[in-house]
Amino acid sequence: MKDIMLKSLGWEKFVSKFHEDLKMAMVPYKNMVLEKARIDKIINKTSAHREKAQWIYPSDHCVNHSNKGACFCAMTNQAIFERIQRGKYKVL
């Protein structure tokens, strides 16, 4: 049986505020598999939240991966990424 990690509502609220901006930044990369370093460069180049880029993790916005401080979109059809392997994500 899979362990389901309980979300931290405080962190979820913080992380979720980056969702729409990250979603828009990833539109040109739909269906592409990107490494985290490339996603970081895209965020730093296009995001209104670039000064907080160190807090934006693709793993917080995954359809098939989650953690305690994940975005509201994690594990839902609103997710931005699918985790392919550690450090590699498909843009949904």
N, C-alpha and C positions, 0 to 999 in steps of 0.2 A: 504494500500500500504506500502511496506517495505521501510524503510529509508536506503539509500545506503550511507555509510560513504566514503567520499573522502579520498584517500590515500595521505599521506605525502611523496613526492618523496625522500626527504632527508633521512627520517627514513626507507623507503622501501629499499633504496640502502644499508644502514647500516645493516638492519636485513637480507637482502637477501644474504649477504656474508657468513652467517652461514648455508645456505640452504643445500649445497651438503654434508658438514660434518655431519649435523644433519640427513640427509636422510640416509647416510651410517651407522651411529650409530644405527638407528632404524630398519635396515634390519632384524636382528634376532628376532624382536618383531612384525613382520608383523601380522596383524589381531588380535593382543592382545589389550585389553583395559587396559590402564595404568593411574595411578594417576600422577598428575604433580610432586609430590615428587619423584616418581620412575623415571620419565623422567629426572629430575634434576640429580639424582644419575648416571644414564646412561651417561648423557652428561659429568659430572665430571670425570667419569671413562674412557670414550673412546674418547672424543672430543679433537681435536687439539685446540679448542677454549675454553677449560675449564677455563682459566683465565678470560674469558668474559661470563661465563655461566649465570651470573645474567641478561644478556641482551637477552638470548635465551628463548623465550616463545612459548610453543606449540600453543597457540592461534594465533600466527603470521603466522602459517603454516597450517591453517585449510581449508578444502574444504567447510565447512558450517558455518564458523564464521570468522569475520575479524574485524580489527580495523584500526585506522588511520595510524599506523606505521607498517603495516603488510608486510610480504615478498611478492615478485612478485607471488609466488605460491598460495597465499590465494585466495580461491573461484575459483580455477582452477583444472584441472585434474592432475596438478603437485604437489598438496598439499601433505603433509606428514601425517597429522592427520585429523580425523573427531571428532569434539567435541560432546561428548555423553551428558555431563552435565558439570557444572562448576567444573573444576579440574580433569576431566576424559576425556581421549582422546583415540580413536581407532587408531592404527598405520595402515596406508594404504599401 
